[in-house]
């Protein structure tokens, strides 16, 4: 049975899955993505980090953080086992929490090379948008947005 719960990215239960995500990103794209997740504020309710567990095994994670009062950014999305709807469950949970936090939209960035992620977000009703923020002039980045 898959369960999703709010956690802290610095909690011991989250460490292994975050490290697995970082290693996966590094092996596939040459960067572990940790630099874009250094401003986390666990005491800010607009920052939401979740872990997914399949029975007792932690199998995924994801987060949203504020870019503005109305815009949240999806970060650190990872499902250990593709094709098991783990990613979709995490994303749906995050979207629900984003609505509770009164976000009006979610945005995110992934790598152009990450075709699995691009397809996943398009199937989840995100639309491709011009690159934003620090991704503006990055040809290896692609950005998506969803109105909540």
N, C-alpha and C positions, 0 to 999 in steps of 0.2 A: 504494500500500500504506500503510495506517494503522499508525503506530507510536506508542507512548506511553512516555515516559521521565520519571523523576524529575529535577527541575530545581530551581532556586532562583528565587523570584519576582523577585529582583533581578538575575538574569542577563540579559545583553543579548538572548539568544534568546527570553526571555519578555516583554520590554518591550512589543513591538508588540501581542501578543495580549491582554495585560492592559489596555493602553490602549484597544484596540478593545472589549473587554468593558465597561470603564468608560464609554466614550462611548455604547455601546448602551444601557446601563442609564440613563444620564442622559437620553438622548433619549426613552426609553420611560416612565420613572418619576420623573424629576426629581432623581435622586440617583445618584451613580456607584458607590456601595458601597465606596469605598476606606477609609472610616473604620472599617469592621468588619474590616479586614485589616491593621491597623497593628502588631499585637503578634507578628508572625511571628518565629520563632526557628529559623533554618536549622540551628543546631547541635543542635537537639532532634529525635531520631529520631521522636518522636510527631507532629511537624509534617511533612506530606508534601505537596509541590506537584508537579504533573505538567503536562507539555505534550504535546499530540498533534500529530503531523506526518503530513501526507498527501504522500507522496514527500518533497520538501524544504520544503514550505510548512507553517508552524505554523498549525494550524486549530482549536485548542482548548486549554483548560486546566481545572484543578480542583485542589482542595486539601482536606485534612482537618487539623484541629488539635484538641488535647485540650481538652475542657471539664472532664473529670475523668479519673481513671485508667482508667475503663471506658467513657467516653463521648467519642466524637469528633464534631466538627462539620464538615459539608461546607461549603466556601466556594468562591467564585470559579469556579463551574461555567460553562463557556461553550463552545459549538460554533459556529464561524464559518458552517458550512453546515448548515442544518436538514435532517433527513430522510436523513442519510448514516450514521447510527449512531455518530457521533463522540461525542456526549454519553453514550450507553450504554457505549461502550468506556471512556471516561474514568471513569465512575461504577463500572463493574465492576473496573477497575484499582484505584481508590481503596478499594473495599470489600475487595479482596484484601489490600491493604497494611494496612488497618485491622485485619483479622484477624491478620496477622503481628505487629502492635503490641499485640495482646491487648485491643483494644477489644471490648466486648460489644454495643454499639449505636452507630449513627450518627444524628445529628439534623441538621436544617437549617432555615433560614428562607428564604422567598421572598415576593414580593409577591402579594397576593390577585389583583391585576390581571394577573399573569403566568400566564395560564391554560395556556400551553404548558408551562411548568415544572411547574405543579401536576399536569397530566395525565402528564407524563414521570415524576415521582416516584411517583405512584400506580401507573402501569404497571410501575415498577421495584420494586414491593412495599414501598414506604414507606406509612405510614399517617399520617393527619392526627392531630396531638396538640395539647393546649393550648399556647398560645404560652409560651415559656420565656425566662428571663433578661431581657435588655433589650427583648425583643419582647413581654413580657407584656401590656402595655396598648396595644399598637399595633394599631389596627383595620385598617391597610393590610398587615399581616404575616400570614402563615400558616406554621405549622411542621409538620414531618414527622419521623418516626422509623422506623428499621428495626433490628430485632434481627438480629445477625450470627450 
